[in-house]
């Protein structure tokens, strides 16, 4: 049987990485991640050739990666080089040296790099619509994404290593140079007012700085969001900080700290030129895009959140099929929920199915923790809070005293809806004891008069006790609906 692990060696202008992925193909998770800050692009920026010392260090690190891959024996290996090798006059010779190490290196064009970055964002957010900006050491890829597809794209020479040289020309030179570079690409006018998705290590480090400044309570970087105006303020904030102060921020490495002033300046210029509605940090980028690109269309259509949770918690489900039965049982009650809310409710049903494995006194806490801190794809902090609220209530926590962090992460309306999901979970547990067939035999429906109606068969009259009636009433009150029980024959 072919080993399901997938390895990617990414030879960038600033860093070189070996990343090994495992888990489900539609929701890959990191098994191994090693980085070498080789700085290949320094020589290209200065003289058009790879810096000799950087190239030697890079080849030494790549030899180590080749040895690791040989020992690991992943079933799929892809080795790609990007802007520095692409632009260097001696890039072809460097690639030959890489191939002699046993690594099947290939050179990505600017378009190839842009497509992979765009697909990386789409892999986490199939409904993403806006502009993807992937800043590497040597280039900046801009890609329009919509309808699950990559559309127009361009690769510009505005990588982290080039920005300092442009800025040395004086105040406003970076914004002017960027505006001149994007002016011929008229399609960029079509993304004005849409989200800007940021891909790349420097952008992620910027987000860590913003998190600290905002005292954000949940240190999960994927899908972290802030306003376009904040991007401009972030530039001023970082300019006032030393590299040592930046490196002291959790999640900001010393090497990245040195680049943050230029990265913040580029982001401020990009926001000024493209005028996005908001800025979103993407946890997925080029490497995940290469994995997504290799999937067949059927796998691409799967929801990465559901596939990731299903895989991570499969061995802990008390009863096979209960999560899906629970989801369908609640569909009539929550039919007005938009598609994203239904997928979150599906995730809640899957997580709730593992509650038996926790101490009864800590089931609510365990559910909240999984929702808030799990390695999930395609959910932002507000989504995680919604899931955590539903699990807090559904697994026995007080609906009147939820964890304070949730109110900081999600709106009252969304938390109120999630509280109702929790009441539905408690009612379902009282009805079925976790048996999928039992749920299907006792449907919960919305009647024509707007009431919430539980419809058990007369053969299970004994199910209806005072506790069940109170749980049904609590659900009805949360939804602002009258409730009743109608026995079917």
Order of alpha helices (4+ residues) and beta strands (2+ residues): beta-beta-beta-alpha-alpha-beta-alpha-alpha-beta-alpha-beta-beta-beta-alpha-alpha-beta-alpha-beta-alpha-alpha-alpha-alpha-beta-alpha-alpha-alpha-alpha-alpha-alpha-alpha-alpha-alpha-alpha-beta-beta-alpha-beta
